[in-house]
Every structure is written in structure tokens, then in C-alpha cells.
């Protein structure tokens, strides 16, 4: 797998550990996966340096987005532990600004904000390198808070204390919008 990690780094600037990737062969076709999420069909006898191009960066980012989303139940549990009544009003998502279809994550009023927030496309011959900037977004009542996610540590991608602070902020927004508690 060292050849694959080196080829990916050379083409994309994304450093991976050997254990991050798996290569499986089924029916004579190889499939390269990042944290068990498929990223590239590589054929029967793949050469990493020929198979990997800068275009794989998008597939790697989508796979990492899915991997980071595995932490969403932990965040949902924090919300429910803080305020089970209002937790249901909070949407929790992982945001990858370079996703293939980023508009499906947002409601119509946010589209103009999204368009202005996206980085300009790379110039010819200039490819983005490294991981995109992933965030954990908590949304409620038209208000969002975000916490940076670290794709280099996918088993523990966020600062738990920061997530707790943002959970409290978004729950305050929900409580404010729903009026006084009737308990």
C-alpha cells in the first residue's frame, strides 16, 4: 500500500497512512477504498502512479466526508443529553465545501450564501492540494454554528469541548425561538 499512499500524495498532496487504504479485487477488478469507502476502480493489474491523478482528490474528499459523518451519532447524543426536548430541532451535518453536489445540503435561502462562499475554480494546471476544509455544522431556526473537523484524525476529528460549547449555543437559539419552557 506504500506505493498507493505515495502516488496519492504525489498527485493530491493528501498524506495517508498505509492503514487508511484498502485494495480489494473482485471479478478481476481492483477497487481502492479509503476507510472502507470506495474511491477508485483501478483495474486488474493496477499501477498506482498511472491510476492516481489529481482528479482522485474529489473522490478522496467524498470518502473522508462519509468517514467523518460516522461521528454524527456522538454529536446527536451530546445534543440529546443537553436538552432532549429541543435536540430534535437541530440538524447536524458534515460539510465539505468541495462536494460534487454541495447545493443539496442547503435550503433555498442559503444558496446565494453558498455561491459566494465557494472558492474560485482552480486555474488550468493549478490543482488544489491537501484535504479540503471540513466542518461540523449544527443548524436550527435559520442559524448555523460550525466546528472545524480534522481529517488527519478521523477517529477523533473534533475538539469535544468546542462541540459542547457549540451544542449549547445552538440549543439556546432553539429555546429562544420556541419561547419559554412549559415544564
N, C-alpha and C positions, 0 to 999 in steps of 0.2 A: 504494500500500500504506500510505501515511501515514494515510489515513482508518481503515484496519483496525487499525493499531497503536494509534492514539489511542482508537478505540472499545473495544478490548480493555483498554487501560489504564484508561479511564473505568469500565468495568464490573467489572474484576477487580483492579486495582492491579498488574498484571503489566506491567513495561516491556519492550517488544520493540523490536528494530531492524527496519528495513524488510526487510532480507535474511533475517530469521528466518522470514518468512511467504511462502507462495506461494498464488496463487489460480488454479485450473485450471477450465476449463469443458469438460464432456464431455456430449454429448447434451442440451445446453441447461441443464444443472445445474452450478452452481459448487460447488467444494469448496475450503475453506480448509485449508491444511496448515502445521504448524509443523515446520521441519527435515524436510520430506518425509513427516511423519506426519499423516494427516487428522485434523482436529479438529471441523469443522463443515460440513454441507451448507448452502449459502446461497442456493440457487435460481438462477433465470435472470438476474435483474437485481437483485443484492443491494444493500441499503443497509446499510453497516457498523453504523451506530448503531441500526438496527432489528433487525438479525440477531444482534448480540452482546448477551448477557445475562450476569449473574453466573454462571449455570449453566455457561458455557463454561469456567470455571476448572478444573473437573474434567477435561474433555477436554484442555485445555492441559497439565495436570499429567501425565496419562497419556502424552501425546505426548512431553513432556520426559523422563519416566521411560524411555521407549524410546530416546530420543536419548542419555541418559546411559548407558544399558546398552551402547551401542556401544563404551564404554571397557573393558568387561569382559575382552575378549581381552588387552588390555595388562596388566591385573592378573593374569590367569591366567598370562601369560608371566613376570611377576615371581615368582609362586609357583614355577613350574617351574624358573626359573633359580636360585632359592634352594635348592630341595630337590625334585627331580623325583619321588623315591620317595613323599614324603608329600603332595605338592601335590594328588594325585587325591582325597585325603580332605577337602579344603576346598571348601565351597560358597561361591560368590561371587554376590551379588545386589545390585541397586539396590533400595532400599526407599523407597517413597512412602507415608507413613502415611495419606494420604487416598485411596488407590487404591479403585476401585469394589469390588473383591473382595479386600481385604487378607488374609483368612484363608487363601487358597490358597497363600500364600507360606510358611506356617509349619506345623510339625508339631503334633500334638495337645497335647503338653505345654506348648507356648508360647501356646496360645490364651488362657488366663487372664491371662498377662502382657500380651498384645496388647490385650485388652479394657481393662485398666487404663491402658495407655499411650496410648490414643487420646484426643485432645482431646474435650471435650464438644461436642455439636452446637451450631451457632450458633443464637442466639435468633432468633425471627421478625424479619425486617427487618435482621438483623445478618449480613452475609456476610463470610467470610474474604477477605482481600485479599493479593495478592502470591503468590509461589511457596510451596508447602509446603516443609518441611524434608526434603530428600533425603539419604540416606546410602548409602554403600557398605558392605555387611555381608559379613564373612568369618566363616564358621561351620564348626566342627568339634568333634566329641566333646561336644556339648551346650554349647559355649562360643561366644560371638559377640564380635567386635570390630567397631567401626564407624568410618568416616571420613566427615566431612561432605563433601557434594558441592555445588558451586556452579552452579546452573542459569543464572546470568548469564554464565558462561564455559563453554558446553557442549563446546567443543573441548579444553579443559584443565580439567575440573571439580574436580580434587583436587590436593592438595599431595603430590607424588610422594614426598618424604622421609617424610611421615606414613604413606603407604600402605606404603612399605618397612618402617617400624617395625612396623606392624600385621601385615604379612605374616610378619615374624619372630616376633611374639607368637603368632599362630595356629599357625604351624609348630612352635613349642615345645610348644604344647598337644598337637598331634598326636603329636609324638615322645614326649612324656611318657606318653601313653595307650597307645602301641604298645610301650613297653618299649625296652630297649637295642637299638641297631642291630646287625644281624647281618652287617655288611660286613667 
